[in-house]
Amino acid sequence: MGTVATSAAGIAGERGQLINVAYRLLGSVTEAEDAVQDAYARWYGLPRSRQEEIRSPGAWLSTVTSRICLDRLGSARARRERYVGAWLPEPVPDRTEWDRAGGAGPAGRADPADQIVLDESVDMAFLVVLETMTPAERVAFVLHEVFRYPFAEIADVLGRTPGACKQLAASARRRVSVAHAPVAADGRADVVRHVKKAWESRDIAALVGLLNPAAVMTADGGGLVGAVLRPVEGGAGIARYMVAIADRAPGLELLERSVNGVPGLVARRDGVVVTVASFDVSDGRVARIWVVRNPEKLRPWAVEG
């Protein structure tokens, strides 16, 4: 795991990789940063003689970060049972997209979200599937399938045999295989663009045509802002709900933006991002919508310009 780091700069250079691992394991930018910070604190808490004994500090940090995430995944289930409404992963913006659009950018501050590589392993649909796994399955699957860590090293994280870790990853892989196959970015972008136009014009019939009849919309407000507490099921019901929300939210500006690396929508009021929506598109129609409104999960979007 990781690369050999022989200097303070080399140790610090591992942070981006660790953030990427931790975000995929935890589904939270904030929690990922906390886990990485904890791992670094443990490294710098080691006696100098012990640090010098470690041949690959990067591998050591990766193992420790993964163990911290494993522990937090175990406790997260209890916390999420007390969560108000549905819990969704934190959406991640594409800062380069904002730069191309003339946005303000991160104003010189280091944001852990900026270090997350946007690929298919952070697609919201993929992260939601990861939430259905046991902590051990998720760790084994993410480390092996996404980051290509060998099972011998994963065994050191999980405290199990390499064979047992291989079985965990296989079980997790079966869960992923039942999810929708990703669609081409261009096709999804077209569908999302049509949803935006229909929503802005309050065209229920057009929205119904863009939604799978069995579509499901899940919203996460965390009890901090208004959001439907249970999933809205059925294309017609979702369309009516979207139009009702639009009628109650005058002055809301809807923007096409990359969300976790794929086309999505961002809603702003008075220049402040208040909602981020992700879409799962299958056969040219929207099958799932994930709406994040919890302001604590929208902090990386605060610098949107």
N, C-alpha and C positions, 0 to 999 in steps of 0.2 A: 504494500500500500504506500502511496505517496512517493516522493523522491528524496534522495539523500540531501539533507540540509546541514551544512557545517558551520553556519554563521547565523547571527541574529537576523540578518536580512533574509537568509534562506528559510529560517523558521517562520518569519512573518509572511514569506511568499506562499506558504501552504494555506493561508486563510481562505483564498478563493475556492480552492478544491474542497476544503472542509465545509464551507458554507453551502456549496452545491450538494454535497452528501447529506448534510443535516437537513436542508430544506426538503429534499425528497423523502427523507425518513420521517419528518415531523409535519410537513405541510404548512409550516408557519415560518415566515421570515424572521419574526421576532424571536421565536423559540430556537430557531437555528442559530442565530447570532449568540443567544445566551449559552447554548450548548458549546459552541466554538470558543467563546470567551472562557467558559469553565475548563475546557481542555487546555487552553493556553495557560490558565492560572495553575493547573496541575503541573504542567511542564516547568514553568518558572519556579514552582515550589519545590522541585527536585534539587537535591544537593548537586553541585557542579560535577562531582565525581560520578554521580549516577547518570547525569546527562551525557558525559563523555563515554559512558559504557554503551549507550544506545547507538547502534550503527546507523539506523535510519530514523531520525526524529520525525520525518514526515509520516512514516508508517506508524510510529508510536502515536502521533497526534490523531491519525485516522482511526486507529483502534480505540483510543480513549473517547474520541468524539462519538463513534458509533455506539460504544457502551453507554455513554451518557444518554444518547437518543433512545436506546433500548429501554433504559430505566424510565425515561420520560414518556415513552409510548405506553408503558404499563400504567402509569398514574394518569395519563391523559384520558383514558376511557372513563374513569370515575368523574373527572372534571367535566367531561362532555355530557355525561348523563345529567349534570346539573345546569348545563348551558341552556339559555332561553332560546327555544326554537332549534332549527337545524344548525349544525356546525359544518362550515365549509372551509377548505384550505384558503390561505391568503393568496389573492391574485398578485401577479408580478407584472410590472410594466416593462416596456421596451424603451429604455431611455434614448437609444439612438433614433428611434422613430420620432420622439419628441424633438430631438435636435434638428431632424430634417424638416419638421413642421414649424421650426422657429420657436420652440418652447424655451423656457428659462433654464431648464436643466437642474442638476442637483445643487447648484449654488456652492460648489466647492466642498460640500460635506460628503463623507464616505457613507454610502448607504449600502448595507449588505445586499439589498435587492439588486443593485447594479452588478454584483459579482456572479449572479445566477445565470448560467448558460441556458438560453431558451431553446429547448428542443422537445421532442415528443414525450420525454420522460417528465416534463412539467406541465403538459397539457392538463387542463382541469379534469377532463374525463378520466385520464390516467391516474391523477392524484386521488380522485374520488374512489376508484377501484382499490387503490392502495389502502384506503381507510377501512376496507372490509377485511383486511388481513389481520392475523394475529401479529403482535409485535415481532416475534421471532421470524415469522414468514416474511414480513415486510423488510426486515434487516437483511435476511438471506437473499431475497429477491433483488432488492435495490443494489446491494453491494456486488452481487454476481452478475445480474442481467444488465444493469445500467453502467456500473463502473468496472466490471470485469475483474473483480477481486477473486482470487482462487479460494476454493472452499476450505483449504487448510488455514488461511488467514481469517476467514469468516468464522471458523470454528473457535478461534481465539477470542473473537468478540462475543459469541453466543455461549461459550462454555460447553459446546457439544462436539460430537465427532464430525469430521468432514462429511461422512456419509449421511448423518442426520441433517446436516445443513443442506446437502444436495436434495434431500427429500422435502425439506421446507420450501426450497426455491421452486421445486417442481409443483408442489401444491399451490403456491402462489401463482405460478405461471398458468395453471388451469383456471384460476379466477380471472386473470387478465384476458385469457383467450375467449371468454364469453362476452367481453366488451365489444362495442362497435369498432370496426377497423377505421383508422383515421382517413378522412377524405382529403382530397387535394386542397391546398390552401386557397387557390383561386376559386374553386367551387364553393368553399365555405364562405369566402369573402363576399361573393355575389349574393348568397342567401342572407347573410347578416346585413348587407346593404339594403336588400329589399325589406327586411324586417324593420330596419330603422325608418325607411320611408313610410311604410304602412303604419308604424307606431306614431310617427309625427303627424300623419294625416288622419289619425283615429279611424283607420279603415279596418274594421273588424273582419270583413269578408276576405280582404287580402291577407291579413294575419292568419286566419284560419287556413287559407290555402298554403301558407308557408310552413305551418306546423303539422307535424305528424298527429293524426287523431289520438294517438296514445301518448303524446308528449307529456313530459313532467317538468314543472318549474319548481326549483327549491331556492328559498331565500334565507340569507343569514344576516340578521340585524343584531344578534347578541343581546337583545333586550335593551339596547342603547338607543335604537331608532326604530321607527315603525317598519315592520316586515311581517308578511304572512308567516305564521308559526308552523303550519303544515304544508307539505308540497301541494301545489295546484296541479291537478291531473286533467288531461284531455285538452286537445288543441283549442276547442271552442271556449272552454273555461279560461284557459290562459289568455286567449285573445281578449275576452271581455275584461279580465283582470288588468291587462296591460293598458287598455283604453281607459278604464276607470282611474288607474294611477295617473295617467297622462292628464286627465281632466282635473285631478286634484293637485297637480304640480305645475302650475303655470310658471313660465320662465325657465323651465328646465332645458338645458342644452345637451343634445345627444351627439356624441362623436364616435366615429369609427376609430378604434385603437386596437393594437395588438394586446391580447391578454394571455399571459403565459405562452407567448410565442405564436398564437393563432388569432385570427380575426375575432374581435369582440366589440362590445359597445361600452362607452363610458358616459355617465350622465353628470353634468356639472350644474351647479346653481351658484350664481354670482362668482364664477371662476373657481369654485371649490368642488372637487370630485366627491360626489355623494353616493354613487352607485357604480359598480363594475359588473358587467354581465358577460358570462362565457356561454358558448353554444356548442352542442354536439350535433353535428349534421349527418344524416344518413339518407341516402337515396334522394338527395336534393331537398330534404325537408328537415326542420329542426326537431330533434328527438328529445333533447334535454336542454334546459336553461338553468344555469347556476348564477344567482344574483347575490353579490356581497355588498351589504350596506353598513355593516359594523364599522364605525369610523376607526376603531383601533386596528383593523385589518387593511385600512386604506392609507396608512401613513406613507408608504412608498410612492403613492400617487399625489401627494400633497404639493409637489413642485411642478405638476402638469401645467404647461403654458399654452 
